[in-house]
Amino acid sequence: MSFLSGWHISTCLSHQYHYVADAMNWTEAQTYCRQRYTDLATIQNTNDMNQLTNTVSSAGHSSEVWIGLYSYVDWQWSDGYTGIGADYKNWASSEPAFWDAAEYCVKIASDGTWTNFYCSEEYGFICYSGEYRFQKRK
């Protein structure tokens, strides 16, 4: 932290994203993230979305990836986050769509929009480490 002309500038981040190229289904990806980091990626706002996109592209990838959003009744984050920004979504047009009433997990498409899809499909994924402010675990 530094103080400059009365302004407070903080350069610390409360979380960091980690791209994992190994293709796994959503549940396997969640387990992997929880064992090695904190959880699958939670995204609270456009800044988080940009940070996540930069993490994937800086790894040299532009493929679809799992994030921590899923639904069995309502949309919720894998880590139980319910704080400010928990309702942020970046759905593609015509999404979410529930084909066969079985598309409960969310992936980010190569254009950065979100789609819900079958949790059994295998994709790379994004984990995060660190904490979110106001995070609540179930």
Backbone torsions as a table, in degrees:
resi	resn	phi	psi	omega
1	MET	NA	147.7	175.2
2	SER	-142.7	158.9	178.1
3	PHE	-118.5	128.9	-177.7
4	LEU	-140.4	113.4	178.5
5	SER	50.5	42.4	176.8
6	GLY	83.5	-4.1	179.8
7	TRP	-97.2	140.3	177.0
8	HIS	-102.3	122.8	-179.5
9	ILE	-118.6	124.9	178.6
10	SER	-117.0	131.4	-179.8
11	THR	-106.5	5.5	-178.3
12	CYS	-86.4	142.4	176.3
13	LEU	-103.5	144.1	179.6
14	SER	-84.5	-12.7	178.6
15	HIS	-151.8	162.0	178.1
16	GLN	-139.3	137.9	178.9
17	TYR	-89.8	149.4	180.0
18	HIS	-134.7	119.5	178.4
19	TYR	-84.1	133.0	176.5
20	VAL	-120.9	118.0	-175.0
21	ALA	-80.1	-19.4	-178.8
22	ASP	-62.5	124.2	-179.1
23	ALA	-74.5	126.2	177.3
24	MET	-142.0	161.1	172.5
25	ASN	-74.9	171.9	-172.5
26	TRP	-61.3	-43.6	-178.2
27	THR	-65.7	-41.1	176.7
28	GLU	-64.0	-41.2	178.5
29	ALA	-62.5	-42.7	178.0
30	GLN	-60.0	-46.5	179.0
31	THR	-61.3	-45.0	178.7
32	TYR	-57.7	-49.2	-179.2
33	CYS	-62.3	-42.2	-179.1
34	ARG	-67.8	-30.0	179.2
35	GLN	-78.5	-32.3	-172.6
36	ARG	-110.5	-22.4	-177.9
37	TYR	-131.1	-132.5	176.1
38	THR	-105.8	-51.8	-179.2
39	ASP	-173.0	-179.6	170.0
40	LEU	-62.6	155.6	-174.1
41	ALA	-59.3	132.6	169.6
42	THR	-108.4	136.2	-176.3
43	ILE	-124.2	119.3	-175.4
44	GLN	-98.9	-20.9	-172.6
45	ASN	-165.4	-179.9	-179.1
46	THR	-62.4	-37.0	178.2
47	ASN	-61.4	-43.9	176.1
48	ASP	-60.9	-43.4	-179.4
49	MET	-60.5	-44.0	178.5
50	ASN	-63.7	-41.6	178.9
51	GLN	-62.2	-44.1	179.0
52	LEU	-62.6	-47.1	179.3
53	THR	-59.5	-42.2	178.4
54	ASN	-64.7	-36.1	178.4
55	THR	-62.2	-44.6	-179.7
56	VAL	-68.0	-47.4	-176.5
57	SER	-69.0	-33.9	178.7
58	SER	-69.4	-19.9	174.8
59	ALA	-83.1	-0.6	178.3
60	GLY	83.0	21.7	-177.9
61	HIS	-122.7	152.4	175.2
62	SER	-138.0	22.0	-176.3
63	SER	-83.3	173.6	177.5
64	GLU	-73.1	143.4	-177.8
65	VAL	-138.9	146.5	174.2
66	TRP	-73.1	145.5	167.7
67	ILE	-124.0	179.5	-172.9
68	GLY	-85.3	15.6	179.9
69	LEU	-92.5	134.8	178.7
70	TYR	-151.8	169.7	179.5
71	SER	-145.9	136.6	165.6
72	TYR	-124.5	-24.7	171.0
73	VAL	-134.6	-59.1	176.4
74	ASP	-120.1	158.9	176.0
75	TRP	-69.5	132.5	179.2
76	GLN	-147.8	161.0	179.8
77	TRP	-92.3	144.2	-178.0
78	SER	-54.3	-37.3	-177.9
79	ASP	-84.8	2.1	179.2
80	GLY	82.1	9.6	-177.1
81	TYR	-59.0	129.9	178.2
82	THR	-134.0	11.5	-176.2
83	GLY	-78.4	-162.9	-179.9
84	ILE	-57.8	129.1	179.7
85	GLY	90.9	-1.4	-178.9
86	ALA	-63.6	-20.7	-179.7
87	ASP	-93.3	3.4	177.7
88	TYR	-64.5	131.1	176.7
89	LYS	-141.3	151.7	179.2
90	ASN	-131.1	54.0	-175.7
91	TRP	-63.7	144.2	168.2
92	ALA	-69.8	159.5	177.3
93	SER	-61.3	145.4	-176.8
94	SER	69.4	14.5	176.2
95	GLU	-115.9	154.7	-3.0
96	PRO	-75.8	143.6	178.0
97	ALA	-122.2	134.4	-177.5
98	PHE	-110.0	81.1	175.7
99	TRP	-70.9	133.2	179.4
100	ASP	58.3	16.7	-179.0
101	ALA	50.0	40.3	-176.1
102	ALA	-137.1	10.9	-178.4
103	GLU	-100.7	88.8	-171.4
104	TYR	-108.3	-4.4	-176.6
105	CYS	-117.3	152.8	-172.8
106	VAL	-113.2	135.0	174.8
107	LYS	-124.2	156.4	175.4
108	ILE	-97.1	126.2	178.5
109	ALA	-75.9	167.3	-177.8
110	SER	-62.2	-20.2	177.1
111	ASP	-89.6	3.1	177.1
112	GLY	92.0	-5.0	178.8
113	THR	-88.1	161.6	-176.1
114	TRP	-101.9	141.9	174.1
115	THR	-135.5	144.9	173.1
116	ASN	-90.0	145.5	-172.5
117	PHE	-151.4	174.3	179.9
118	TYR	-66.8	125.1	-177.4
119	CYS	-63.6	-20.4	-178.2
120	SER	-79.7	-14.8	178.2
121	GLU	-69.4	155.4	-176.7
122	GLU	-111.3	128.7	178.3
123	TYR	-143.4	165.1	166.5
124	GLY	-66.4	175.6	-175.7
125	PHE	-156.5	169.7	-179.8
126	ILE	-119.1	125.2	173.4
127	CYS	-103.5	166.5	168.9
128	TYR	-132.7	154.7	173.3
129	SER	-124.5	152.1	-178.0
130	GLY	103.6	-165.4	-176.0
131	GLU	-123.2	151.8	168.5
132	TYR	-102.0	143.1	175.7
133	ARG	-66.3	144.1	178.4
134	PHE	64.2	22.4	180.0
135	GLN	-69.4	139.1	176.2
136	LYS	-125.9	133.6	175.1
137	ARG	-101.6	146.4	179.5
138	LYS	-79.0	NA	NA
